[in-house]
C-alpha cells in the first residue's frame, strides 16, 4: 500500500490582497511537497488522503479556464477511478470554494467551507479538529498567513492527526508577491520533519516575514531605552555584535552593533531606525533567547505595519 498523507489543511483567499494559499500539517514527511498547489492567476488546491498530485496542476489549469471551484472538484473526481480514496479542497481566485472527501478516506475524515475558505482532514482524532480550524480562521486578526497558521494550531490542539505530527507547510501566492516582484510566490515555508512542526513553521515564517516581506513605512519610530535597551544590548553582546557593557542607554556604539546584526541577517527591507523601533515595541511580547528572541521581537514590532 502506498503511504497516505494523513492530513489536515486549510485553503483560503484574502479578497483585499488577492492572496490565496494553503496551510497543512501531517504525520507524513515533507507534506509541503505533496499537498499544496497555488497560482495567483488561478487559485489554490490541497490534495491529500491517497493524494493524486495531478489534482494540483490539472485543477489550476481548470481554474484558469474560468471553471468554478465546484466544477473543478467535480471534473477532477469524475475522471479518477480512485476518487473514493481522495480528498481535495479548492479555492478559486474568484472566491469560489469547494471540497471533496471520498467515502473510503480513513476516519475521521471530513471538510468544512465558508466564505473564501475550506478546511479538510483525514485520519483525524475527531471532528472537532475541523470545527476548531474553521473558528480560528474566522476569529483571528491579521493577514492571511497569520489566519492560516492560527487554523493549524487550533486544529492540532483540538485533536489533529490521529497518528501525530511530523511536517507542515505554508504556501501563499499573490500577484507580483514573490522576490523582487518577479513571480507570485509570496510565502513559501516548509518544515519537513520536526517533533513540533507547526511551532517550527511559525518560527520560520516570522524569520521569512522579517527578511523578505515588505511593510508600509511607519509614521513615527521609537528609540530603545531603559530596561529594554539594556536587554537588547546584552543580547547583541551575547551574539558577538557588541563588546561593551550593557546599559539602559542605547547610543552610537549600540546602534553600530544593531546595524551589524541587521546586515548579517539580511534585514535590508527595514532600515536601522525601523528595526530599532520594532525592537522597542515588540520586545515585551517576544519569546525565546538570543537571535530567536531578536527576530520574534522585530516581527511583533513590525506587525503594526501593513504588508505591501
Secondary structure, DSSP 8 states (H G I E B T S, - for coil): ----B-EEEEEEEETTTTEEEEEEEESSTTGGGTSEEEETTTEEEEEEES--THHHHHHHHHHHTT--HHHHHHHHHHT-TTGGGEEEEEEETTS-EEEEE-TTS-SS-EEEEETTEEEEESSBS-THHHHHHHHHHHH--S-HHHHHHHHHHHHHHHT-BTT---EEEEEEE-TT-SGGGSSSEEEEEEE-S-TTHHHHHHHHHHHHHHHH--B---S-----BHHHHHHHHHHHHHTTS--S---SB--HHHHHHHHHHHHHTT-TTS-HHHHHHHHHHHGGG--SSHHHHHHHHHHHHHTTS-B-
